[in-house]
Amino acid sequence: MASSQKRLALAIIDFLSNSLKDGTVASEDSESIEIAKSCIADTFQVDPSSEAALKDAIGDQSLLSIYGVYEKLKGKTSTAPMPGASGNKPTTSTSKPSGPTPTSPEAEAFKSEGNAAMQKKDYTKAIDLYTKAINLSPTNPIYLSNRAAAYSASQKHAEAVADAELATSADPKYTKAWSRLGLARFVLGDAKGSMEAYQKGIEYEGNGGSEAMKKGYKTAKEKVEEEEGEDASDVTESATSPRGGAGAGAGAGGMPDMSGLASMLGGGGGGGRGMPDLSGLMNNPMFASMAQNLMSNPEALEGLMSNPRIRDMAQNLGGGGRGSGMPDVGALMSDPSIREMAMNFMGGGAGRGAGRGASQ
């Protein structure tokens, strides 16, 4: 019986044991699982109690993780372009890997030739050679990681991400794969994913990580913080825009932009024609308080416009009377009804506009 078949049998027995331990299989089915393990061990003549034999079969991995890599390879193969569809060769073999394949001298030879091609910056040839090595050993993280590096050098960063992810799934402890995954994600604009990849690499390296890994993490982290800052700035700008309510020029009491108010009243900029400079007018505390209460109390504004004197003034501002400018404030306030209305807006009276505006 071939040794690869015995290794696969041990991997299956290990999978069944772990399925009981992690609760995948209910405890009431434990007897059936034990019988299955015993039958497999007897049929394939393997000893599941031998740690050395089990390590030789699956290393530091598990059958479940190995199958997960196979599924990713299967999905990638099914979407790979057919030969002749473009100028590029298929990135994976069209044959489906049947499981973990031990490293062979032939696969190592392809890897070495690929490394030599990388040194000569012949990335297309390197990709082809690494692919040949991967065809012989589909779950080898070194071959997958090396091809990821070749893809990145060829500006094919999406393919680099796919290979690096497969490599990290095959062996999370192979930290070069995390570094190459971080780089490829960063170039594709996934700064957060890049930061996470470098973080994983640092964790698996131990001792705080290598300088290269820490530098990659720092660069990705700074980019994430920069993007988050831009997003926060956009939200703030939207919230403080004149269309959003209290604009960027709003005062402490929620005063609107006076230039916008001037436009609503039909006036233009400051000067002898049209509406006077409202920023200067609003230096008058009485008018500032009036405007604030008016903008917070629509009913008060309606009541104010029912006053004939005020209505005439607004019509003059919005129509042909612009040349005469704003009426004299002193003369305007000499009108008892207007003065009383202003006092109510300032909170000194019991008018309709006083209460609601102050309570909000």
Backbone torsions as a table, in degrees:
resi	resn	phi	psi	omega
1	MET	NA	135.0	-176.6
2	ALA	-65.2	145.2	-178.3
3	SER	-65.4	-31.0	179.6
4	SER	-64.7	-34.1	178.1
5	GLN	-68.8	-36.8	177.7
6	LYS	-67.7	-39.0	178.4
7	ARG	-64.5	-40.2	178.3
8	LEU	-65.1	-38.2	178.1
9	ALA	-62.1	-42.4	178.2
10	LEU	-64.7	-38.3	178.9
11	ALA	-63.8	-37.5	178.7
12	ILE	-67.8	-42.8	178.5
13	ILE	-61.3	-41.9	178.3
14	ASP	-63.5	-39.8	178.1
15	PHE	-62.3	-42.3	179.8
16	LEU	-65.1	-39.8	179.1
17	SER	-63.9	-45.3	-179.8
18	ASN	-66.3	-32.1	179.1
19	SER	-65.0	-31.7	175.0
20	LEU	-73.2	-41.8	-176.7
21	LYS	-66.9	-41.0	-175.6
22	ASP	-89.1	1.4	175.8
23	GLY	87.1	5.4	177.7
24	THR	-60.9	-39.8	177.1
25	VAL	-105.3	133.9	-178.9
26	ALA	-64.0	149.7	-176.7
27	SER	-62.0	-31.1	179.9
28	GLU	-67.1	-14.8	178.2
29	ASP	-96.4	6.0	-174.9
30	SER	-61.2	-35.9	-179.4
31	GLU	-63.6	-41.7	179.1
32	SER	-64.5	-39.0	179.1
33	ILE	-64.7	-42.5	-179.7
34	GLU	-63.6	-38.7	177.7
35	ILE	-64.5	-42.0	179.6
36	ALA	-62.7	-43.0	179.2
37	LYS	-62.1	-41.9	-179.7
38	SER	-65.6	-41.4	179.2
39	CYS	-63.6	-43.4	179.7
40	ILE	-63.9	-43.9	-179.4
41	ALA	-61.8	-43.2	-179.6
42	ASP	-68.6	-42.5	-176.3
43	THR	-66.5	-41.8	-176.8
44	PHE	-96.9	1.8	175.2
45	GLN	56.2	54.2	178.0
46	VAL	-123.6	158.8	-179.6
47	ASP	-113.9	100.0	-177.4
48	PRO	-68.3	-13.8	178.4
49	SER	-81.7	-8.7	-179.8
50	SER	-83.0	110.2	179.8
51	GLU	-65.9	-35.0	179.6
52	ALA	-64.4	-42.7	-179.7
53	ALA	-66.6	-39.7	179.6
54	LEU	-66.8	-40.7	178.9
55	LYS	-65.0	-36.6	178.1
56	ASP	-67.1	-28.5	-177.2
57	ALA	-78.2	-45.8	-173.2
58	ILE	-128.1	-1.7	179.5
59	GLY	63.9	-133.6	179.7
60	ASP	-94.5	10.3	-177.1
61	GLN	-101.6	-168.4	175.5
62	SER	-138.6	161.8	180.0
63	LEU	-61.3	-35.3	-179.0
64	LEU	-65.4	-44.7	179.5
65	SER	-67.0	-37.3	178.3
66	ILE	-64.2	-41.2	179.2
67	TYR	-67.9	-33.1	176.3
68	GLY	-60.9	-40.2	176.8
69	VAL	-65.3	-40.6	178.4
70	TYR	-60.4	-41.4	179.8
71	GLU	-63.0	-39.9	177.4
72	LYS	-64.9	-41.9	178.3
73	LEU	-64.2	-38.8	179.7
74	LYS	-63.2	-44.1	179.0
75	GLY	-65.1	-39.6	179.7
76	LYS	-67.2	-38.5	-179.7
77	THR	-66.1	-38.5	-176.4
78	SER	-69.4	-22.2	-179.5
79	THR	-102.5	0.4	-178.4
80	ALA	-70.8	146.4	179.7
81	PRO	-67.5	146.3	178.1
82	MET	-73.1	149.8	178.4
83	PRO	-55.5	134.3	179.1
84	GLY	93.6	-10.9	-179.6
85	ALA	-71.3	-26.6	176.8
86	SER	-150.8	-174.8	-179.4
87	GLY	-76.6	-7.6	-177.1
88	ASN	-96.8	149.6	174.9
89	LYS	-82.0	157.0	178.3
90	PRO	-58.1	143.3	-176.7
91	THR	-83.6	-15.2	178.6
92	THR	-135.9	163.8	177.2
93	SER	-70.5	147.9	178.4
94	THR	-82.5	-9.8	175.4
95	SER	-85.3	144.5	-177.2
96	LYS	-87.6	126.6	177.4
97	PRO	-63.6	136.3	-176.8
98	SER	-92.8	4.1	-179.0
99	GLY	145.9	-174.9	-179.4
100	PRO	-64.0	128.2	179.8
101	THR	-113.0	124.8	-180.0
102	PRO	-60.2	149.8	177.1
103	THR	-63.1	133.8	-178.7
104	SER	-114.6	159.2	177.1
105	PRO	-57.6	-34.9	-180.0
106	GLU	-66.6	-42.0	179.0
107	ALA	-65.2	-39.8	178.4
108	GLU	-64.4	-35.0	178.7
109	ALA	-65.9	-42.7	177.1
110	PHE	-61.8	-40.9	179.0
111	LYS	-62.0	-44.8	-179.8
112	SER	-62.1	-41.2	177.6
113	GLU	-65.8	-37.1	176.8
114	GLY	-64.1	-40.4	176.8
115	ASN	-61.6	-40.1	178.9
116	ALA	-65.1	-39.9	178.2
117	ALA	-65.4	-36.3	176.7
118	MET	-62.2	-41.4	179.2
119	GLN	-63.4	-31.0	178.3
120	LYS	-87.7	1.7	-178.8
121	LYS	62.0	27.6	174.3
122	ASP	-94.3	78.1	-170.3
123	TYR	-70.1	-32.9	178.5
124	THR	-62.8	-43.5	178.5
125	LYS	-67.2	-39.3	179.7
126	ALA	-61.5	-43.7	178.7
127	ILE	-59.9	-42.8	-179.5
128	ASP	-63.1	-41.4	-178.4
129	LEU	-71.8	-41.2	177.2
130	TYR	-64.1	-35.6	178.2
131	THR	-63.2	-39.3	177.4
132	LYS	-63.6	-39.1	177.7
133	ALA	-66.4	-40.4	-179.7
134	ILE	-66.6	-34.8	177.8
135	ASN	-60.5	-31.4	179.6
136	LEU	-85.4	-27.1	-179.9
137	SER	-142.8	80.8	-170.7
138	PRO	-62.1	-25.5	-176.1
139	THR	-103.9	14.4	179.8
140	ASN	-75.8	114.6	-175.0
141	PRO	-66.9	-27.7	-179.5
142	ILE	-68.8	-45.6	179.5
143	TYR	-62.5	-44.0	-179.8
144	LEU	-64.6	-41.9	-179.9
145	SER	-67.0	-39.4	178.6
146	ASN	-64.4	-39.8	179.1
147	ARG	-68.7	-33.4	175.5
148	ALA	-60.3	-41.2	178.3
149	ALA	-63.9	-39.8	179.2
150	ALA	-66.8	-39.1	177.0
151	TYR	-63.4	-44.0	178.9
152	SER	-60.8	-42.0	179.2
153	ALA	-64.9	-24.8	178.1
154	SER	-92.2	8.2	-179.1
155	GLN	65.5	23.4	176.3
156	LYS	-103.6	71.8	-169.1
157	HIS	-74.6	-28.7	177.2
158	ALA	-64.7	-42.1	177.1
159	GLU	-66.4	-34.8	177.9
160	ALA	-63.6	-41.3	178.0
161	VAL	-60.9	-45.4	-178.0
162	ALA	-60.4	-46.2	-179.9
163	ASP	-66.7	-41.8	-178.8
164	ALA	-65.8	-37.3	177.1
165	GLU	-65.1	-40.2	176.4
166	LEU	-63.1	-40.4	-179.4
167	ALA	-64.7	-42.2	179.6
168	THR	-69.7	-29.9	176.0
169	SER	-71.3	-37.9	-179.7
170	ALA	-68.6	-40.6	180.0
171	ASP	-153.7	95.2	-178.6
172	PRO	-61.3	-21.0	-177.7
173	LYS	-79.3	-10.7	177.7
174	TYR	-82.8	94.0	-166.6
175	THR	-72.0	-22.1	177.3
176	LYS	-59.6	-34.0	179.7
177	ALA	-64.4	-39.0	177.4
178	TRP	-64.1	-40.2	179.8
179	SER	-63.8	-42.8	-179.4
180	ARG	-71.7	-30.8	175.0
181	LEU	-67.5	-41.8	178.3
182	GLY	-60.9	-43.0	-179.7
183	LEU	-64.3	-48.2	-176.9
184	ALA	-63.6	-41.4	178.3
185	ARG	-64.4	-40.5	-178.8
186	PHE	-61.8	-45.1	-179.0
187	VAL	-64.0	-31.8	179.5
188	LEU	-80.6	-0.7	177.0
189	GLY	92.6	6.4	178.4
190	ASP	-95.6	76.1	-176.0
191	ALA	-65.4	-39.0	-179.5
192	LYS	-65.8	-44.5	177.1
193	GLY	-63.1	-36.7	177.1
194	SER	-63.4	-45.8	179.8
195	MET	-60.2	-41.9	179.6
196	GLU	-64.0	-39.4	179.3
197	ALA	-65.3	-46.5	178.3
198	TYR	-63.0	-36.6	178.4
199	GLN	-62.0	-42.7	177.3
200	LYS	-62.7	-41.6	178.7
201	GLY	-61.0	-41.9	178.4
202	ILE	-62.7	-42.3	-179.8
203	GLU	-62.7	-43.6	-178.4
204	TYR	-75.3	-27.5	176.0
205	GLU	-69.9	-35.2	-178.8
206	GLY	76.6	169.7	178.5
207	ASN	56.2	33.7	178.0
208	GLY	83.4	-2.5	177.9
209	GLY	83.6	162.3	178.6
210	SER	-76.0	164.0	-179.9
211	GLU	-63.1	-40.6	-179.6
212	ALA	-63.4	-42.2	-179.5
213	MET	-67.7	-41.0	179.9
214	LYS	-67.3	-36.0	177.9
215	LYS	-65.9	-42.0	177.5
216	GLY	-62.3	-42.3	178.9
217	TYR	-63.1	-43.6	-178.7
218	LYS	-62.8	-43.7	180.0
219	THR	-62.3	-44.9	179.5
220	ALA	-65.8	-40.5	-179.4
221	LYS	-63.3	-42.3	178.3
222	GLU	-62.4	-37.4	179.0
223	LYS	-67.1	-41.2	178.1
224	VAL	-61.1	-45.3	180.0
225	GLU	-64.5	-37.2	177.7
226	GLU	-64.2	-43.8	179.8
227	GLU	-66.8	-39.6	178.5
228	GLU	-65.8	-36.0	177.1
229	GLY	-65.6	-39.5	178.6
230	GLU	-65.6	-39.9	178.7
231	ASP	-63.5	-42.5	179.6
232	ALA	-64.6	-37.0	179.3
233	SER	-65.8	-39.9	178.9
234	ASP	-64.0	-41.0	179.6
235	VAL	-64.5	-43.2	-179.9
236	THR	-63.7	-43.2	-179.7
237	GLU	-62.7	-39.1	179.1
238	SER	-67.3	-39.4	-177.3
239	ALA	-70.9	-28.2	-176.2
240	THR	-101.4	6.9	179.1
241	SER	-71.7	153.4	-179.7
242	PRO	-55.5	-29.9	-178.6
243	ARG	-73.8	-19.7	-175.5
244	GLY	-86.5	4.0	-179.8
245	GLY	120.4	-114.2	179.1
246	ALA	-74.1	108.5	-171.8
247	GLY	-76.8	-177.4	-177.5
248	ALA	-61.2	-26.2	-179.6
249	GLY	-94.5	13.5	-176.7
250	ALA	-69.5	148.1	177.7
251	GLY	-89.3	-175.9	-176.2
252	ALA	-62.3	-28.8	-179.3
253	GLY	-91.8	12.4	179.8
254	GLY	83.3	25.8	-178.9
255	MET	-68.3	138.1	178.4
256	PRO	-77.1	170.0	175.7
257	ASP	-65.0	121.0	-175.1
258	MET	-66.4	-26.6	177.2
259	SER	-66.1	-34.9	176.6
260	GLY	-68.3	-39.6	177.9
261	LEU	-63.9	-39.6	178.4
262	ALA	-60.6	-40.4	179.5
263	SER	-65.6	-39.6	179.3
264	MET	-62.5	-34.4	180.0
265	LEU	-83.9	-3.6	175.4
266	GLY	95.1	6.2	-177.4
267	GLY	-94.2	167.2	177.0
268	GLY	-108.4	-141.3	179.6
269	GLY	-80.6	-179.6	-179.3
270	GLY	-69.3	161.5	177.9
271	GLY	135.8	-173.3	-176.0
272	GLY	-74.0	-19.6	-178.0
273	ARG	-107.6	146.1	175.9
274	GLY	70.1	-152.9	-175.6
275	MET	-75.0	137.9	178.8
276	PRO	-69.9	172.7	-179.0
277	ASP	-63.5	107.9	-176.2
278	LEU	-69.6	-26.3	177.2
279	SER	-62.9	-34.9	175.9
280	GLY	-74.3	-39.9	179.5
281	LEU	-61.5	-37.4	-176.3
282	MET	-74.2	-4.5	171.6
283	ASN	-69.4	-18.6	175.5
284	ASN	-74.9	115.6	-174.8
285	PRO	-56.7	-36.0	-177.8
286	MET	-64.0	-47.1	-179.0
287	PHE	-70.0	-33.9	177.8
288	ALA	-61.6	-44.6	179.5
289	SER	-66.8	-40.0	178.1
290	MET	-59.9	-48.0	-177.3
291	ALA	-62.4	-40.9	-179.4
292	GLN	-61.7	-46.5	-179.3
293	ASN	-68.4	-35.5	178.1
294	LEU	-62.2	-44.2	-175.7
295	MET	-71.1	-21.6	179.7
296	SER	-96.9	-4.2	-176.2
297	ASN	-138.9	90.1	-177.9
298	PRO	-58.2	-33.9	-179.2
299	GLU	-65.5	-35.7	178.7
300	ALA	-64.9	-37.6	179.0
301	LEU	-64.0	-40.3	179.0
302	GLU	-64.0	-40.9	179.0
303	GLY	-66.5	-37.7	-179.8
304	LEU	-63.0	-41.5	-176.9
305	MET	-73.3	-9.5	176.3
306	SER	-79.7	-11.5	177.3
307	ASN	-75.7	123.0	-176.1
308	PRO	-57.4	-38.5	-177.0
309	ARG	-65.0	-43.4	179.0
310	ILE	-67.0	-41.5	-179.4
311	ARG	-62.5	-40.9	177.8
312	ASP	-62.7	-40.7	-179.5
313	MET	-63.3	-43.3	-179.6
314	ALA	-65.2	-37.1	178.9
315	GLN	-67.0	-38.3	177.5
316	ASN	-63.7	-38.6	-179.3
317	LEU	-68.8	-36.8	-175.0
318	GLY	-89.9	-11.9	-176.1
319	GLY	-116.4	-140.2	-173.6
320	GLY	-74.8	-7.9	-177.6
321	GLY	-86.3	14.9	-177.5
322	ARG	-58.6	-33.1	-175.4
323	GLY	-63.9	-26.0	-178.1
324	SER	-78.4	-16.7	177.6
325	GLY	77.2	-173.2	-179.3
326	MET	-72.6	138.7	176.6
327	PRO	-59.5	157.0	180.0
328	ASP	-62.2	126.6	-176.4
329	VAL	-61.9	-41.2	-179.5
330	GLY	-62.2	-43.6	179.5
331	ALA	-67.0	-38.7	179.6
332	LEU	-61.4	-42.1	-176.5
333	MET	-76.9	-8.3	176.6
334	SER	-75.0	-15.3	176.0
335	ASP	-72.6	117.3	-175.3
336	PRO	-56.8	-40.1	-177.0
337	SER	-67.1	-39.9	179.0
338	ILE	-69.2	-40.9	-179.7
339	ARG	-63.0	-42.3	179.0
340	GLU	-63.2	-39.7	178.7
341	MET	-62.9	-41.6	179.2
342	ALA	-63.3	-40.4	179.7
343	MET	-64.6	-36.6	177.7
344	ASN	-64.2	-42.6	179.3
345	PHE	-63.6	-29.5	-179.3
346	MET	-83.1	-2.1	177.3
347	GLY	94.0	6.2	-177.1
348	GLY	-93.0	-3.9	-177.7
349	GLY	-131.8	-169.6	-177.2
350	ALA	-111.9	25.8	-177.9
351	GLY	-68.8	169.0	-177.7
352	ARG	-59.9	-33.4	-173.5
353	GLY	-80.0	-14.8	-172.0
354	ALA	-74.2	-49.0	-170.8
355	GLY	-67.9	-54.7	-173.6
356	ARG	-63.8	-39.3	-177.7
357	GLY	-64.8	-35.6	-176.2
358	ALA	-80.2	-22.1	-174.5
359	SER	-83.7	-12.1	-174.5
360	GLN	-92.1	NA	NA
